[in-house]
């Protein structure tokens, strides 16, 4: 964006300059031949004689920019604009000033230039795609998106300007508009001499996926002979074998919110215990609640919910919960048939009326392999897991073992990464410390969309 703006500025100045050009002593030719220091000195000499000449100020700004003297270049472009009467060229000079202020690390001042330009009707900045891009560079996404509300400007997008506009719209919480800009940018990529690298293209498709997701659905079924099943049940348990099946549906309120979404959800799980122990009976538990992700750069979710007893064995209670997870290699890596897989998560919840805390922390490390095209992965991994359940006599359980995950991704498009997955996860663990429930087998099937 900087290069394009400066190139246009110089061509405008040269085309309109009435100054004589002598190949043996011409600051413009010095500039064109890459002698930027000489061009700057010659422009300064000319300005000593003609201090109100906007062309010399512009040339000085161009030369200083090439010499990485960005603050001085911004001052020169300011003077060029101050001494220019033509609105179109003055607009060019002010954009160049703002861009040089950005390069000098003075974004606050660049935003002042943007604001002044938008207030000057003669510059027509509010209907200028170029000014929208300058506003984005200056960190004024609100101003940029105010300009980009005019859909007539979209025909002027280049690939990069469309993608820049998409990230700007995302930061402003304009999810639908961001998706549209990303789709335009991806479409324009086909005409570029140097297309986006596949990894970059997929990163944009993943942005589109998250921005366009309003509803989410999760269906899960599992067998466990180790630790507590997927969700809390009504009584402290021994080392019971259990089947569990359940589902959750959630709805975002207010969209992606630049990585800080707020959701409402409802879930229900049916647990069937296989030990035959009369103290542990089958139960169906429901939840309704809210979930908030407060930090854009961290997958931390805070949850508050009401537990709803669907049968006599379930709970009516209130729950506070925090979940955090992260890792690498969780989705297929572009251009690779296998890659390192690492994943961690921690989950803690507290039941207010029962005064019981459940917590689990798990870490995995392994290797993922593509086994079918680019949508199915097989991942063997080592696993360590620690659990806490204050509703048991033996509260702590620490174990480690090995596992295998088979996952298939589905529902992808040219502009959106896969929105859904089917996952089969098997673990076998042995106790390291604490309760014997750290040992056992867990098998889980999950469908998410």
N, C-alpha and C positions, 0 to 999 in steps of 0.2 A: 504493500500500500504506500509506503514512503517513497519507494523508487518510482512508482508510477506517477505519484503526485508531483515529485520534483522534476521528472522528465517532461511532464506537461507544462509545468511552470517555465522551464527553460525554453522550451520550444515556443511558447507564447511570447516570451520576452524577445527572443531572437527574431521571430517573425514580425514583431511590431517595432523593433528598434530602428531608429533613423540614424544611428551612429555609423560612421564609416568604418569599414573593416579592412585592415591591412594585415596580410598574412605574416609580415615580419614583426608586428607589434600590435597584437589584438588579444585582449583578455578573454574574449569569448572563444577564440581559437585555442588559447592556453587551457581554458576549461575543458573544451572538447577533446584535447589531446592528453588530458589527465594531469596537467600541471596546475593543480588546484591552489597551491600556495601562491604561485605567480599570479593566477587569476584573481585571488583575493587581494593581493597587494595592488594590482592594477585597478580593481574596483574601488578600493579605498582611496587611491590617488584621484580617480575620477570623481568620487563623492566629495573630496575636498574642494573641487571646482564646481560641482553641481550637486549640492546636498539634498535637493528636492527631487532627484531623478529616481523614480521607482524601479527602472530597469537595472540601474547600477546596484541598488539595494538588493534586488532579487538575485542578481549574479553573485553578490557578496554572500547572501544567504546560502545559495547553492554551493559555492566553494567551501564555505565554513562547514556545511553539512558533510561534504565529502572528506573533510579533514577531521571529522568527529568532534568539532567544536559546536556542540548542539545548542548550548545556551546562547552563544554569540550568533549562531545562525538564526535562532528564534528572534533575537533582537533585530537582526537585519530584515527579516520578513515582516516584522511589525512595522518597521519604518517604510518598507516597500508598500504595505497596505495603507499606511497613513498618507503617503504621497501619491496614491493612485486614485483616479477619479472614475475609471471604468469599473462598474460593479462586478462583472464577471472575473476580471483579473484581480480585483481586491479580494474577492472570495477565495481565489487560488492562494494568494499570499497569506491570508489568515489561516487557511487550512495547513499550509506549510509551517506557519508559526506554531500552531497547536501540535503538529506532529513532532517538531523539533523540541518543544517543551516536554513532550512525552519521552523522547529519546534522552533528554537531559534529566529525567527522573522528577520532573515538576508537573505531575499530573493535575494537581489542584489548579495551577495556573492555566493549564491546557483546557480544563473544564470551564474556566472563566471565559476564555476565548470562544469556546463553543456556545456558551450561554449568550454572549454578546452578539454573536453572529445570528443566532436564532431570533434574537430580538430586533434585528435589523432587516426590515421587510425588503429593502433594496437588494440584499444578497440572495434572497429566495432560498435560504438554507433549509427551510422546513419542507421543501420539495426536492431535496438534493440527496441522492444516494451517496455521493462523495462525502457530504457532511455527516451522514449517518455512520459511515465507516470511521471518520475522524472521531466522532463522539465515542464509538466503541473503543478506539485506541486510547482515548483519554479517560476511559473508565466511567463514562456517563451513559450507562445502558438505558436509563429512563428517557433521555433525550433521543438516543438512537432509535428506540422503539416507537417514540412519538412520531418520528419521521417515517419509520417503516410501516406505520399504519396505512400509508398510501400504497395500495397494491399496484398502482401503475409503475412504481419504481422497480418492481421485481424483474421486469424484462431486461434491466441493465445489470443484473447480477453476473459476476464471474463465479467460478466454483468457490474460490477462497472467500469472496465477500459474502456469498450465501452461507457458507459454514460459519464465518465470524458472526453473521447476523443470527444464526441459529443458537450459538452459545450465548450470545447476548440476550436473546429472548428467553432462553432457559434460566439465566440468572435473574431475570425479571419475573419469573413465574408464569410466562406466557407459553404454556406447554404446547398447545395446538399450533401456534405460530412457529415455535422452534422446530417442531416436527416438519412443518411445511418447508422451512428454510433448509433443513438437513436433506429433505427429499430433493429439493431443487439442486442443492450442491452436489449430491450423488449423481443426479441425472446429468448435470453439466460436466461431471468428471469424464464422461465418455468422449468428450470433445477435446480434452486436454492432451497436449503432446507428452506430458509426463503424468500419467494417472496416479491416483493415490495408491500408496502401498496397501496390500490386502489387509494388514493388521490395522492400519489407520481407518480403512473403510469399515472394517468390522467394529471398531470402537465407536464409530458414528452410528452404525446400525444398533448397537447396544444402547446408545443414548436415546435413539428413537423408541426402542422397546420400553425403556423405563418411563419416558415422557408420555407415551400413549397408553400406559397401563392404568386403568381406573378400578377395575375389579380384579380380585385374585381368588383362586380356589385351590384348596389342597385336600386331597383324599389320601388317607394313610391306613395301612393295615400292618400289624406286626405281631411277632411271637417273641417272648422274652423269658429266659430262665436266669437272667442276670440283672440285678438292680430293679428299680421300680419301672413299671411300664411307662408309656409315653406321657400320660397325664396323671395328675394326682387323683387318688381314690379316697374312700371315706375312712379306712382303718389302717393302722400301722400293719405292715406286711412282713412276713418271713421271706424265705427264699422261694417264692411261689413261681410256678410256671403260669404264664398268662398269655391269652390272645387279646388283642385290642384292635378295634377298627373305629375310625372317626373321620370327620371332615371339618374343614373351616372355610368360611367365605368372608372376605373382607372388602371394604369399599373405601377408596381414598376420598377424603374431603379436601377440596382445594388443590388437587393435582399433586405433582411431584414436589413443588415448593423448593426447587433448587436443591434437592437432596435432603429435605427435612419434611417428609410427608406425614400427614396425620390421617389415621384410618379408624374406622369402626369395624368390629368383627363379631361373628358368632361362630361357636364351634360346639361339637358334641362328640363324645367318645364312649364307646361301649367296651367294657372290660369283662372278660370271661376267665375265671381262675380255674386251673386244671388240677389243683392238688387234692380237691375233695374235702379240704379243711372247712369246717362249718364256720370258722371265724372269718374267713375271707370269701365273701359272696360276690356274685356277679353284680355289676352296677353300670348305670348309664348316667354320665355326667355332662352337663351343659355349661357353657360360658357365654356371656355377652360382655363386650368391653370396648375400650379404646386403646390405640397404640400410637406412639409418637417417636419419630427418629430425630433427635435434637441436633446431631452433628453431621454435617454433610459428608465429611471425609471419613467417617467411622460408621460401620454397620452396627450401631448401638440402638436398640429399641427399648422403650419404656412402655409398660403396659399396666393398665388398671382394669379389673374385670369383676363381674358378679358371677359367682358360681351358682348354677341353678340345678337343684336336685330334680332329676327326671324320674327317679324311682326312690324307694325308701332307703337304699344303701348309699345314695349319693349325698353330696353336701350342698347346703345353702350357706354361702360364706362370701367374703370379699378377698380378692387377691391383688397383690402388687408384685410386679415381675420386671426383671431386667434381663435382656439377652444381648450378647455381643458376639460377633463372628468375623472371620477374615481368612485370608490365605492367598494362595496363588495356584494357577493351573486348574481352577474350578470349572472352566469352560474350555472347549477345544481351542488350542493355540494355532493361529493361522500359519500354514506352511509347514507344520510339524506332524509327524505320525505318532510321536510320544513325547512326553514332557514331565517335568517334576510336578508332583501334586503335594500340596501342604494345606491343611485346614485346621482351624481351631474354633471352638465356640465355648461359651460359658452361659449358663442359664440359671437364674436364681429367682425363686418366688416365695412369697410369704402370705400365709392365710391368716387374716386378722382375727377372726373369731376363734379358730382352732389353735392359734398361736403356734403354728408349725412352719418351718422353713424347709424348702426343697432346693437343692442346688446340684448342678453337675457341670464339670469342666472336662472337655475332651480335646485331644490333639491327635492329628493324623499326619503321616508322612509316607508317601509312596510314589508310584509312577503310573501315569495314565497313558493308555494306548488307544488309538483309533482302530476300530475293528470293522467298521462298515461305512464307507464313504467318509463324510465329515460330520456325522451326527450321532454316532454311537461310540461310547468310550467304555473301556474296561480298566478298572483301577485297583490293583492290589496295594494294600497299605498296612503299616504298623500303627497300632493305636494304643493310647494310654488314656485312662478315664478315672476321674475321682468324683465321688458322689457324697452328698450330705442329706440326711433326712432326720430331722429332730423328732419325728413321730415314731421312730424306732428305738429299741433299747440300744442297739449298736448303730450309732448315727453315721459313722464314716465308712466308706468303702473305696479302696483304691485297687485298680487292676490294670492289666496290659495284655495285649495279644495281637491278633492279626485280623484283617478283614478283606472283603472284596466287594467292589461296587460296580454295577452294570447300569449305565445311564444312556438313555436315548433322548435327544432333543428334537422337538417338532414345532410346527407352526412358525416358520420363518418366511420372510419375503425378501425382495431385492433391497428394500430400505429398512428392514427391521430384523434384528437377530431373533433366534428362536424364542418364542414366548412360553413354551411349555416343555415339560420333561417327564419321563417315567424312569424311576430309579428303583433298583433292587439292591439292598445293602445287607451284607452278612458279616457278623462279627463273632469271634470266639475269644474270650478273655479268661485269664487266670488271676486269682487274688494275689496282691502284693502286700496289702495291709488292711486292717479294719475288718469289716463284716465279710462273711462268706458270699454274700450276694454280689461281690465284685467278680466272682467266677460265673461263667455260663455262656450262653449263646443268645444273640439277638438277631432276628431277621425282620427286615422292614421293607415294605413296598410302598412307594410314594408316587402319586401323580399330582403334578402341580401345573397350574396355568395362570 
